[in-house]
Amino acid sequence: MIASAVRFTLSTVTMMGLAGILLATPATARQSAIRDGGALASPPLGSVSDALTYADLAGLSDAAEIVARVQVRKVTRLKPEQATGLQPGMARILVEARTSALLSGPAMGEFVRYLADVPLDGKGKVPKLSKAQVLIFARTVTGRAGELRLVDGGAQIAWSPGVEARVRTILAELLSPEAPPPIKALREVLFVPGNLADEGETQLFLQTENNAPVSLSVVRRPDMGRTWGVSLSEIVDQAARPPARDTLTWYRLACFLPQSIPPRAALSGSAEDQRMAEQDYAFVLRELGECTRTRPAVMR
C-alpha cells in the first residue's frame, strides 16, 4: 500500500541562475530541493482542495514542520533550465507571500518565500495567483530567515474553510501525546489456536519509527465470525477495537501495512497456524479498506 515519491535537487547551475534573476532574493535561489512526485503530477492549485482525501492531507501534514495559511503577494516563474525534474505541463515558481495564520510549527515572520510547482493553464501560462489564499506544508531552511521549503512541489494547495478545518483536526491528532507512531514494518505474527474448532487468535506485532508498541489482534469464535482491534500499548487486548476510518490510527495502518505478510516477518506455528494467520491478516486489510490518494505520497 505504500506509495512512493521521488526526490530531486536543484542543480548548481539552477541555483546560480536563480541568484542572477532574483537579485532581491538570492538566498531563496540557493535553497536546496523541493520534492517532486515522480510520474504522478501534483493536483492543480485551482482545483477544489476539499476533494483531497484524508490520506492526502495526513501525508502532507505529517511531513511538514510548518503548516500555514498565506496570501500570495508575488509570483516569479523560473526558466525551464532552472527547474530540473519538472513534470510536463507544470511551471516552477518563486512565491512571495504574507502569513495569514500559522496552524502548526515554530514562530515565523510576516513574509515568507518558497518554490512551488503549479500546472500551466490552457495557454501554457502560470495561473494568476496574486492575492490568493493558500495552505502550505513546509520546512524551515537553516540559516535562511523567511525562507521555506515545501515538503513536495505540490504542497501549496488552494485554501477553503473546509480544508483548513480538516487539516487542523489532523494536526491535533499528530500533536496528541497518544498519537500512533509511523509504521515501519510487520515484525512478528503469531496464531494461537483455541480449545474449540474454528477458535483462535492471531496477534500481529508492528515495528514503529520510535519503537513504541503497536499490535493488532484478530479473534475467532465459533459461530461468531471474526473481530479485530488495534492496541497502542504493551498489552495485546482482545477487547481492542478497530480504528475509525479517516483517523490517524487508520491512516498509519491502511496506508503503510504491507499487502501480505512479508517473508522477513517472524511467523511461528504449524503450517495450519500460518494459514490461519495469513487469512486473518487479509481480513484486517479488507476491514481497513483502501488508502485512497489523489496526489503522490510525500516522502518523510
KARAZI-V847142 format. One record per helix or strand of 3 or more residues. SS is the DSSP state (@ for helix, = for strand). FROM is the first residue (numbers start at 1). TO is the last residue. Records with the same first field share a line. If there is no record, write none. Layout:
# KARAZI-V847142
SS: FROM-TO  FROM-TO
This chain:
# KARAZI-V847142
@: 12-21  23-30  49-51  54-63  80-82  161-175  248-254  271-288
=: 66-77  90-104  111-120  133-140  147-150  156-158  183-193  200-208  215-221  225-231
